[in-house]
């Protein structure tokens, strides 16, 4: 199967911490890199991860709180200094466009690559990015600023050619693409060889959803139904539920409730409050509801 990995660059919350960087991730899929959120220090985290800057296709910003966006303009400037020439799309709440254009003019005036700002309507669930291998869909969230999660959905791939059967029936190499696309093969003698004999099933389609920041939403489960991996903020434990409600964040237990109701395969917690030097209480609380739960950590790479 082609790579589908989540690289954790930062999983802390708004207040600075010696233990975590602000929110940022890289979604690696089939050789392409997509960034989700870009808090301060993100470009340094990319260097530590040894990911290739030039393979970054797009940046997705969930909302306009500093711990999710203040690293963006510096990173874009660095890309220019590194000689980037490929265009880069930035998907962000439409409210950011005016300020972004001012920042770009001030700090990134002489770039040799194009930055294309793509305004996002955070109140809609819709596909905002699509290529041959995947779609990226918005997930409306409920936070103090207009906020959107992102659902990465792999497209169905071709069937796998069975070379032994293709050789047996004399299928020429020029027809391999058609066979993998699902066509039957007709031999020179007129025999129709069904595609099911020549191929095996394609790899399963994989899905990943990023949901940070948001209060608990019981409707969210329906939007991330049956996905492979869910990243959901878990800023607090239930002990601080009143703070979660006040600031429109979620507890670890609430994140686990979403995962359980959605029937996801795995849950990844992040956006931890500075008060937790040890996040074990968050993990224990979530696992009491949804056992297959992980804690995000900088440098962590999770296979989807």
N, C-alpha and C positions, 0 to 999 in steps of 0.2 A: 504494500500500500504506500501511496505517496505520503510524505510527512504532513502532519496536522498537529502543530504544537503551540502551546501557550507559554510565552516567556514572561515571567513576572519581573518587572523593572522596579515597581514600587507598589506597596499595599498599605501604606499608612493613611491616616485621616488628616484633617486640616491643620492641627497644631504640629509644629516641627517636632521630630523625635530623633534621638540618637540611634534608634533601632530600626526605623523604617523610612523609606523614601516616599514622597507623595505618589499618588496614583499614576500608573502607566503600565501598559502591557504591549507585547508584540504578539500578534497572531501570525504564525508561520504556516502557510498552506501551499503545497505544490511549488515550492521554490520562491514564493512571493511573501513579502512581509507587509503587515498592516498594523499600524499603531492605534491603540485605544487609550485615549487621554495622555496628557503630556505635562505632568507636574514639574516643579523645579528639579533640576539635576538629572532629568531624563537622558539627555545626551551623554552624560558621563556613565550612566547605567548601561546605555547601549554599547559604549566602548568596553565596559567590563564584561558584557555578555559576548563580545566578539562577533556580534551580528553585523552583517554587511549593510552599511548605510544605503548603498546604491540600489539595494533590492526593495527598499521601502516604496510601496505603490500608493499608499493613501494614509491619512491620519483622520481618526474619528474622535471628536471631542463630545463628551456626554453632556456637560453643562459648564456654566461660566463661574465656577468657584476656583480660586487661585490654585488650589492643590491639584486641579485637573487640567490647567491650561497655561500656567505661567512659564512653563519651560518651552513652549512652542516656538515663540519668535526667535529665541536664542538658537534653538536647534536648526531652524530654517536658515538662519544666517550662517551657521557652521557648515551646513550642506553646501552653501555657495562657496565658502572658503575652501572646501574640499574638492571643488571642481564639478559638482553635480550639473548635469545637463538635461536629465530626464525630467519631464513635468511631474508635479506632485499635487494631488488633490487633497484639500482639507475640508472635511465635512464637520460642520459645527452649527450650533443654534443660530438662527438667522439674526438674533439680536447682537451677535458678535461682529457682524460683517463690517460695520462702519469703523469700529475700533481696530479691527484686524487690518483694514486697509491703511489706516493711519500708522499703525505699527510697522507694517510692511514698507511704507514710504520712508519712515524714519530710520529703520534699522536694516532694511533689505532692499535698498534702492538700486543696486547694481548687480543683481544676480544673473547668472547665465542660464537659469532654468525658470520655467513658468510655474507659478503657484496659482492653482485654480480654487477659489473659494466656492464651496457648494453649501448653500444655506439649508439647514435641516429644520423641518417643522416638528418640534418635539411632541406635539399633541397628536400626531398621526402614526399609525403603524403601516409602514410602506417600505418597499425595496428602494434603497438609495444608491446601491452599487451592484454592478453585475459584470462578470466576465465569463470566460468559457468554463471556469471551474467552480465558481461559487457566486452566491448572492449575499448581500449584507442588508438586513432589514432593521428598521428602527423599532424600539419597544418603548412606548410612553411610560415614564415613571413619575412619581410624585415626590418632589423635593422643594426646597425653598426657592430655587431658580428653575426655570424651564429645563427639563432633564430628559434624556433619552438613553435607554440601553441599546445594545446592538446584538443582533442574532446573525451569526455566521453559519450559512447553510451550504454544504458542499453539494454540487450538482452530481447527478447520476453519471457515472463514467461508462466507458465502453466495456463490452464483455471481453473476457480473456480468451485469446486464441489458444486452442489446443494444437500445438505444432505436430504432435504425433498423428492426430486425425487429419489435419490439413495435408500432411505429407502422404498419408495413406490414400486420400481421395484426389491427390494431385492438384491441390489448389495452388495457383501461382501466387507469388509474393505480391503481385500487383493488385490482388483481390483481398489481401489481408484486412485492409481498412474497412472494406464493405462488409466482410464477414464479422469483424468486431462490432460493427454498427448494427448487426442483427440480421443481415441477409442470409438466405439459404444459398447453397452452391449447386449448380447444375453441371454434371460431368459431361465430357464430350459425347458420351453414349446416351445422354438425355436423362440420367438418373438424378433425382432431386435429393440432395443431402441436407437434412434439416439443420438449421443453425445450432440447435441444442446438442448435436453430435460434435460440432466443430469448435464450440466455445464452452466456457464455464461462466457462471454468474459474475457480474461486475462486483467490485468492492462495495461494501455498504456505504451509504451516504452518512457523513458525520456532521454533527451540529454542536455549536458552542454559543452560549449566551453570556453577555457581560451586563450585569445589572448593578450599577453603583452611580449615584447615591439615591436612596429612596426610602420612604416609610414602608411599613408592611402593607402589601396590597394583595388581598385574597384573589383578585382577578388576574394577578400576574401568572399564576400557575397555568392558566389556559393559553397564555402567550408563549410559554416555553415548554409546552407539553412534550414529554418523551424525548427530550434532547439528551445528548451524550454527556455534556459537561455544563454546569451552571456556575458562573461566578456571581455571588450575591454578597453585597456588603453586610458586615456584621460588626457595626461600630461598638455595640454595647452587649453586655449580658442582661438578662431579665432584671437583675438588681437595679439597673439604671434605665428601666423601661420608660419612666417619666421623661428622662432626658431624650431618649430616642423619639418619643412622641413630640416633644417640644421642638426639636431640631429636624424633624422629619427624616430620621434614620431608622434602621432596623436593628433588632437584637439577633443574636446567633440562633436562638430558638425560632424566631420568625423566618429567618432565612431557610432554616431546615423545614419548616412547615410548607414553604413554597416548593422546595425540592420534593418533598413527599407527595404533595397534592399533584404536582406536575408529572410525577413518575420519572424524574430524570435519573440517569445512571450514576452520576457523581456530582457532589457539591464542593465548590471551592470557596472558602470564606476569605474576605479581605476587608480593607478600609478600617483597620483597627484603631480604636481610640488610644491616645498616648498613655492613658492610665494603666494599660495592660502591658507591663514589661514582659510578662509571661502570658501568652494567649491560650494556655491550656484550659482555663475555665470556659472560654468561648467554644473551643473544640468539644469539650465534654457536654456542654449544653446542647450544641447542635446534634452531636451523635446520639443523644438520648432520644431524639426525634427521628433523625435520618443517619443511620450508621456510616454510610459511605461518604464521609465528609473529610476534607483536607483543609489545612491552613496554608494560605499563600505565604510565600517568603521570597525576598529578593534573591535573584539568581536561580530560582526554581523553574524547571521546565516540565510542563504537564502534557503528556500525550493524549490527544483526543481519540 
